[in-house]
């Protein structure tokens, strides 16, 4: 009888402890959607550039805190599953991250893991997976760049920002349907509305799903990627930004700008990413140095705030006064912006003819929006930019857009689509690489 009571007490204690453990686990993730909750299985997998795009690629992913040793495997992809026998295994860097740094998040620890794949072959399709040796992602494919000038295509989004899962998901998915073989994608700032809120980042990753792990991302910081963590703290970069994106570090810049200001050289196309939220003077010399030292056939600038803002009450005067002259001097071809929740395409300099072939064309400027938050276009304001040598050609409002840009031979082909997949706008830049002179066309024949 004594043994029976002891056994019963032991069993009861185990049951109570199990229930307490379950309740503790449930409280930890209480009110979270299943796609917000970390586990041993990798989630939020995203590719970024970190070095030469023809030989390197970075991948970052998230797990719960139980995964302390993470790995990635990669191999040239094959026509059947035997390619896995040639895979190599790389140890990941693991970073502990406390969501509770922001008071509106649930307070628990997650782990972010990252690997930089190096020594890859140019123009090759690779398959990779990430995990811990037991819990794996699927095998995911991407293609490395050529190591010389070649045709490429990429996608650009203005602000996603609000109701990302409900309303931005169909934009990125339509973009994928339109340009499934895009080499990379530019997210021109305000990816989310509340910088540190993990629920919104969870939405962003779920909205894009596998696309984030297959298209290489070039993320740009916007003003909504900066926020206080509490009422007494200064505004700071999203606490998720650096853990979840493995981006190039420009060591000569102030460390506050690290992983928010960087450059990518993709097949003789230079893409310069700027942080238009602050420290603008410190970036001016960086722009000048990068452009003056580059012999790239095409030069593209992206930053969040619109150099020629089409929306009422917006004005990025610093960029027009100090950055635009540098863009002019070094023959920048394309500037991609967001922030203003409208659409505008214009160019420098003002040209009289509809399709100008005089060779004096300088730069195409685009402002766009991919999310549901929309503003009105201020036409009077746009027209005043003619004093700065800018002529607006096309505007749009109350529409969610994505853009597909194709570079081939001596052509840069720009197309803007609505979320329905309909062509809304197009333009063509034709360049003579021997002297840098460009012709500009408002339609593509």
C-alpha positions as CSV (number, residue, x, y, z in Angstrom):
1,X,0.0,0.0,0.0
2,X,2.8,2.4,0.9
3,X,4.4,1.7,-2.5
4,X,1.1,2.4,-4.2
5,X,0.8,5.8,-2.5
6,X,4.4,6.7,-3.4
7,X,3.8,5.7,-7.0
8,X,0.6,7.7,-7.2
9,X,2.3,10.7,-5.7
10,X,5.2,10.4,-8.2
11,X,2.8,10.1,-11.1
12,X,0.7,13.0,-9.8
13,X,3.9,15.2,-9.5
14,X,4.9,14.3,-13.1
15,X,1.5,15.3,-14.3
16,X,1.5,18.6,-12.5
17,X,5.0,19.4,-13.7
18,X,4.0,18.5,-17.3
19,X,1.0,20.7,-17.0
20,X,3.0,23.6,-15.6
21,X,5.6,23.2,-18.4
22,X,2.8,23.2,-21.0
23,X,1.2,26.3,-19.4
24,X,4.6,28.0,-19.3
25,X,5.1,27.2,-22.9
26,X,1.7,28.4,-23.9
27,X,2.1,31.6,-21.9
28,X,5.4,32.3,-23.7
29,X,3.6,32.3,-27.0
30,X,0.1,33.2,-25.9
31,X,-1.9,35.1,-28.6
32,X,0.8,34.5,-31.3
33,X,-0.1,33.1,-34.7
34,X,1.6,29.8,-35.5
35,X,3.7,31.6,-38.2
36,X,5.1,34.0,-35.6
37,X,6.2,31.2,-33.2
38,X,9.9,30.0,-33.6
39,X,10.7,26.3,-33.5
40,X,13.6,24.0,-34.4
41,X,12.5,24.3,-38.0
42,X,14.2,27.2,-39.9
43,X,11.9,30.1,-40.8
44,X,12.3,33.6,-42.2
45,X,14.9,32.4,-44.7
46,X,16.2,35.2,-46.9
47,X,19.1,35.6,-49.4
48,X,21.1,38.8,-49.6
49,X,24.3,39.9,-51.4
50,X,27.5,40.0,-49.4
51,X,30.4,40.2,-51.7
52,X,30.8,39.4,-55.4
53,X,27.4,38.2,-56.7
54,X,29.1,35.8,-59.1
55,X,30.8,33.9,-56.4
56,X,29.1,34.7,-53.1
57,X,25.7,34.8,-51.5
58,X,24.5,35.2,-47.9
59,X,21.6,33.4,-46.3
60,X,20.0,34.2,-42.9
61,X,17.3,32.3,-41.0
62,X,15.6,32.1,-37.6
63,X,14.9,29.3,-35.1
64,X,14.0,29.0,-31.5
65,X,16.7,29.2,-28.8
66,X,17.2,25.5,-28.6
67,X,19.2,25.5,-31.8
68,X,22.8,26.5,-30.9
69,X,24.6,24.9,-33.7
70,X,23.2,25.6,-37.1
71,X,24.5,24.6,-40.6
72,X,23.9,25.2,-44.2
73,X,24.5,22.9,-47.2
74,X,25.0,23.9,-50.8
75,X,25.7,22.2,-54.1
76,X,25.4,22.9,-57.8
77,X,21.8,21.9,-58.6
78,X,21.1,18.8,-60.6
79,X,18.3,17.3,-62.7
80,X,17.6,14.8,-59.9
81,X,18.2,14.4,-56.2
82,X,21.7,12.9,-56.6
83,X,23.1,16.5,-56.6
84,X,23.0,16.3,-52.7
85,X,25.9,13.9,-52.7
86,X,28.1,16.8,-53.9
87,X,26.9,19.2,-51.2
88,X,29.3,20.9,-48.8
89,X,28.4,21.8,-45.2
90,X,29.1,25.1,-43.6
91,X,28.8,26.2,-40.0
92,X,26.5,29.1,-39.3
93,X,27.1,32.2,-37.2
94,X,24.4,32.2,-34.5
95,X,23.2,35.3,-32.8
96,X,20.9,35.4,-29.7
97,X,18.1,37.9,-30.0
98,X,15.7,39.1,-27.4
99,X,12.4,40.2,-28.8
100,X,11.6,41.8,-25.5
101,X,14.0,44.7,-26.3
102,X,10.8,46.2,-27.6
103,X,8.0,46.4,-25.0
104,X,5.2,45.5,-27.4
105,X,6.7,42.2,-28.3
106,X,6.4,39.0,-26.4
107,X,9.6,38.6,-24.3
108,X,11.4,35.5,-25.4
109,X,14.8,34.6,-27.1
110,X,15.2,33.5,-30.7
111,X,18.3,32.6,-32.6
112,X,19.3,34.1,-35.9
113,X,21.7,32.1,-38.0
114,X,23.7,33.2,-41.1
115,X,26.1,31.7,-43.6
116,X,28.0,33.4,-46.5
117,X,28.4,30.9,-49.4
118,X,31.8,31.7,-51.0
119,X,33.8,30.2,-53.9
120,X,30.7,29.6,-56.0
121,X,30.9,29.3,-59.8
122,X,29.5,32.2,-61.9
123,X,26.3,31.7,-63.9
124,X,25.4,28.5,-62.0
125,X,22.2,27.3,-60.4
126,X,22.8,26.2,-56.8
127,X,20.6,24.5,-54.4
128,X,20.9,25.1,-50.6
129,X,19.2,24.2,-47.4
130,X,19.6,25.4,-43.8
131,X,19.0,23.6,-40.5
132,X,20.7,21.9,-37.6
133,X,21.4,18.5,-39.1
134,X,18.1,17.0,-38.1
135,X,15.6,19.8,-38.8
136,X,16.0,21.1,-42.3
137,X,14.4,23.6,-44.7
138,X,13.6,22.4,-48.2
139,X,16.3,22.6,-50.9
140,X,16.1,26.1,-52.4
141,X,17.6,27.2,-55.8
142,X,19.2,30.5,-56.9
143,X,21.5,31.4,-59.7
144,X,24.9,33.2,-59.4
145,X,25.7,36.2,-61.6
146,X,27.9,36.2,-64.6
147,X,31.3,37.5,-63.9
148,X,31.0,39.9,-66.8
149,X,28.4,42.1,-68.4
150,X,25.3,40.2,-69.3
151,X,21.5,40.5,-69.5
152,X,19.7,40.7,-66.2
153,X,16.3,41.5,-64.8
154,X,15.2,42.7,-61.3
155,X,12.2,43.8,-59.4
156,X,11.7,47.0,-57.3
157,X,9.1,47.7,-54.7
158,X,8.1,51.0,-53.0
159,X,6.8,50.9,-49.5
160,X,5.0,47.7,-48.4
161,X,4.5,49.0,-44.8
162,X,0.9,48.5,-43.8
163,X,-1.4,45.5,-43.7
164,X,1.5,43.6,-45.2
165,X,0.1,40.1,-45.0
166,X,-3.4,41.0,-46.1
167,X,-2.5,43.4,-48.9
168,X,1.2,43.3,-49.9
169,X,1.3,39.6,-50.3
170,X,-0.6,39.7,-53.6
171,X,1.8,42.3,-54.9
172,X,5.0,40.3,-54.3
173,X,3.3,37.2,-55.6
174,X,2.1,38.9,-58.8
175,X,5.7,40.3,-59.2
176,X,7.0,36.7,-59.0
177,X,4.5,35.6,-61.6
178,X,5.6,38.4,-63.9
179,X,9.4,38.0,-63.4
180,X,10.0,34.6,-61.9
181,X,13.7,34.6,-63.0
182,X,14.5,38.0,-61.5
183,X,18.1,38.1,-60.4
184,X,17.4,40.3,-57.3
185,X,14.8,42.5,-55.7
186,X,15.1,46.0,-54.3
187,X,12.8,46.8,-51.3
188,X,13.0,50.7,-51.2
189,X,12.3,51.2,-47.5
190,X,9.4,51.0,-45.1
191,X,9.1,47.3,-45.3
192,X,7.0,47.5,-42.2
193,X,5.2,50.2,-40.3
194,X,6.5,49.7,-36.8
195,X,10.2,49.2,-36.8
196,X,10.6,46.8,-33.8
197,X,7.3,45.0,-33.9
198,X,7.9,41.4,-34.6
199,X,4.4,40.7,-35.6
200,X,4.8,43.0,-38.6
201,X,8.2,41.4,-39.6
202,X,6.4,38.0,-39.3
203,X,3.8,39.3,-41.8
204,X,6.5,40.5,-44.2
205,X,8.2,37.1,-44.2
206,X,5.0,35.2,-44.5
207,X,3.7,37.4,-47.3
208,X,6.8,36.7,-49.4
209,X,7.2,33.1,-48.4
210,X,9.7,31.1,-50.4
211,X,10.2,34.1,-52.7
212,X,12.4,35.7,-50.0
213,X,14.6,32.6,-49.9
214,X,14.9,32.4,-53.7
215,X,15.2,36.0,-54.9
216,X,18.2,37.8,-53.5
217,X,17.0,40.9,-51.6
218,X,18.5,44.4,-51.5
219,X,16.7,45.9,-48.5
220,X,16.7,49.7,-48.0
221,X,15.9,51.4,-44.7
222,X,13.0,53.8,-44.5
223,X,11.9,56.2,-41.8
224,X,9.6,53.4,-40.5
225,X,12.6,51.2,-39.9
226,X,13.5,53.7,-37.1
227,X,11.6,54.0,-33.8
228,X,12.0,54.3,-30.0
229,X,12.1,51.0,-28.0
230,X,10.4,52.9,-25.1
231,X,9.3,56.4,-24.3
232,X,12.6,57.4,-22.9
233,X,15.0,56.0,-25.5
234,X,16.2,57.6,-28.7
235,X,15.0,56.5,-32.1
236,X,17.0,53.6,-33.4
237,X,17.3,51.2,-36.3
238,X,14.8,48.3,-36.1
239,X,16.2,45.8,-33.7
240,X,15.5,43.0,-36.2
241,X,17.3,44.7,-39.1
242,X,20.9,43.5,-38.6
243,X,20.0,40.0,-37.1
244,X,17.7,39.1,-40.0
245,X,19.7,40.6,-43.0
246,X,23.3,39.7,-43.7
247,X,24.5,42.8,-45.6
248,X,27.8,44.3,-46.7
249,X,29.6,46.5,-44.2
250,X,31.3,49.6,-45.5
251,X,34.0,49.9,-42.9
252,X,35.0,53.4,-43.8
253,X,31.5,54.7,-42.8
254,X,30.2,55.5,-39.3
255,X,29.1,52.2,-37.7
256,X,25.6,53.7,-37.3
257,X,25.4,53.4,-41.1
258,X,26.6,49.9,-41.3
259,X,24.3,47.5,-43.2
260,X,22.1,50.5,-44.2
261,X,24.5,52.0,-46.7
262,X,26.3,49.6,-49.1
263,X,26.9,48.8,-52.7
264,X,26.3,45.9,-55.0
265,X,28.2,45.3,-58.3
266,X,26.1,43.0,-60.4
267,X,27.3,42.1,-63.9
268,X,28.7,45.6,-64.6
269,X,25.6,47.3,-62.9
270,X,26.4,49.3,-59.8
271,X,23.6,49.6,-57.3
272,X,24.3,52.1,-54.4
273,X,22.0,51.8,-51.4
274,X,21.6,54.9,-49.2
275,X,20.1,55.6,-45.8
276,X,18.0,58.8,-46.4
277,X,16.8,58.9,-42.8
278,X,19.9,60.7,-41.4
279,X,23.7,61.2,-41.4
280,X,23.3,62.5,-45.0
281,X,26.5,64.5,-45.0
282,X,28.5,61.4,-44.2
283,X,27.0,59.6,-47.2
284,X,27.8,62.4,-49.7
285,X,31.5,61.6,-49.9
286,X,30.6,57.9,-50.1
287,X,28.4,58.5,-53.1
288,X,31.1,60.6,-54.8
289,X,33.8,58.0,-54.1
290,X,31.7,55.1,-55.3
291,X,30.5,56.8,-58.5
292,X,33.9,58.4,-59.4
293,X,35.7,55.1,-59.0
294,X,33.2,52.9,-60.9
295,X,33.4,52.0,-64.6
296,X,30.1,50.2,-64.4
297,X,28.1,50.3,-67.6
298,X,24.9,51.2,-65.6
299,X,24.7,53.1,-62.3
300,X,21.6,52.9,-60.1
301,X,20.9,54.7,-56.8
302,X,18.2,53.6,-54.3
303,X,17.1,55.3,-51.1
304,X,13.8,55.6,-49.4
305,X,13.0,59.3,-49.5
306,X,12.0,60.7,-52.9
307,X,14.4,63.1,-54.5
308,X,11.6,64.7,-56.4
309,X,8.6,64.1,-54.1
310,X,5.2,63.9,-55.8
311,X,3.2,64.0,-52.6
312,X,2.0,67.0,-50.6
313,X,4.1,68.0,-47.6
314,X,7.2,66.0,-48.6
315,X,10.5,67.5,-49.5
316,X,13.9,65.9,-49.6
317,X,15.7,69.2,-50.3
318,X,19.1,67.9,-49.2
319,X,19.2,65.3,-51.9
320,X,18.3,67.7,-54.6
321,X,20.8,70.2,-53.4
322,X,23.8,68.0,-52.7
323,X,23.2,64.5,-54.2
324,X,21.6,65.3,-57.5
325,X,24.6,67.3,-58.8
326,X,26.8,64.2,-58.1
327,X,24.3,62.0,-59.9
328,X,24.4,64.4,-62.8
329,X,28.2,64.6,-62.9
330,X,28.8,60.8,-62.8
331,X,25.9,60.0,-65.2
332,X,23.7,58.0,-62.9
333,X,21.0,56.2,-65.0
334,X,18.3,55.4,-62.5
335,X,17.1,56.5,-59.1
336,X,14.5,54.4,-57.3
337,X,12.6,55.8,-54.3
338,X,9.6,55.2,-52.1
339,X,8.1,57.1,-49.1
340,X,5.4,59.1,-50.8
341,X,2.8,56.4,-51.4
342,X,2.1,57.6,-54.9
343,X,3.7,56.9,-58.3
344,X,5.8,59.3,-60.4
345,X,8.3,58.9,-63.2
346,X,10.3,61.8,-64.4
347,X,13.8,62.7,-65.7
348,X,16.7,65.0,-65.8
349,X,17.2,67.2,-67.8
350,X,13.9,68.7,-69.1
351,X,13.5,67.6,-72.7
352,X,11.1,69.1,-75.2
353,X,10.5,66.1,-77.4
354,X,8.4,63.1,-76.4
355,X,11.1,60.6,-77.3
356,X,14.5,62.3,-77.1
357,X,17.4,61.0,-79.1
358,X,19.7,63.9,-78.6
359,X,22.1,62.1,-76.3
360,X,21.7,64.7,-73.5
361,X,19.5,62.5,-71.2
362,X,20.9,62.0,-67.7
363,X,18.8,60.3,-65.1
364,X,15.4,58.6,-64.7
365,X,13.8,59.2,-61.3
366,X,11.0,56.9,-60.0
367,X,8.9,57.0,-56.9
368,X,6.5,54.1,-56.2
369,X,4.4,52.3,-53.7
370,X,3.6,48.6,-53.3
371,X,1.5,48.6,-50.1
372,X,-2.1,49.7,-49.5
373,X,-1.4,53.1,-47.9
374,X,-1.9,55.7,-50.6
375,X,-1.5,59.5,-50.9
376,X,-2.6,62.0,-53.5
377,X,-0.2,63.4,-56.2
378,X,0.5,67.1,-55.9
379,X,0.8,68.2,-59.5
380,X,1.6,71.8,-58.7
381,X,4.5,70.7,-56.6
382,X,5.8,68.4,-59.3
383,X,5.6,71.1,-62.0
384,X,7.8,73.4,-59.8
385,X,10.7,70.9,-60.1
386,X,11.3,72.1,-63.6
387,X,13.3,74.8,-61.9
388,X,15.7,72.0,-60.9
389,X,15.8,70.7,-64.4
390,X,13.3,67.9,-63.8
391,X,10.3,67.0,-66.0
392,X,7.6,64.6,-64.7
393,X,6.2,62.3,-67.4
394,X,3.8,59.9,-65.6
395,X,2.0,59.9,-62.3
396,X,-0.4,57.5,-60.6
397,X,-2.3,57.3,-57.3
398,X,-4.6,54.9,-55.4
399,X,-2.8,52.0,-57.0
400,X,-0.4,49.3,-55.7
401,X,2.6,48.9,-58.0
402,X,5.6,46.8,-58.7
403,X,8.4,47.5,-61.2
404,X,10.4,45.2,-63.4
405,X,13.7,46.5,-64.8
406,X,15.5,44.6,-67.5
407,X,19.1,45.4,-68.7
408,X,20.2,43.9,-71.9
409,X,22.9,45.0,-74.4
410,X,22.7,48.8,-74.5
411,X,19.2,49.0,-73.2
412,X,17.6,49.6,-69.8
413,X,14.0,48.7,-70.0
414,X,11.7,50.0,-67.3
415,X,8.2,48.7,-66.7
416,X,5.7,49.5,-63.9
417,X,2.8,47.0,-63.3
418,X,-0.3,47.2,-61.2
419,X,-1.1,44.6,-58.6
420,X,-3.4,43.0,-61.2
421,X,-0.4,42.4,-63.5
422,X,-1.4,45.1,-66.0
423,X,1.3,47.3,-67.6
424,X,0.9,50.8,-66.3
425,X,4.0,52.6,-67.5
426,X,7.2,52.0,-69.4
427,X,10.4,53.7,-70.5
428,X,13.6,52.9,-72.4
429,X,17.1,54.2,-71.9
430,X,19.5,53.4,-74.7
431,X,23.2,54.1,-74.0
432,X,26.3,54.4,-76.1
433,X,28.9,52.9,-73.9
434,X,31.8,54.5,-75.8
435,X,30.8,58.0,-74.7
436,X,28.1,57.5,-72.1
437,X,25.4,59.4,-74.1
438,X,21.9,58.2,-73.7
439,X,18.6,58.3,-75.6
440,X,15.3,58.2,-73.8
441,X,12.0,56.9,-74.9
442,X,8.6,57.0,-73.2
443,X,7.4,53.9,-74.8
444,X,9.0,50.6,-76.0
445,X,8.4,49.5,-79.5
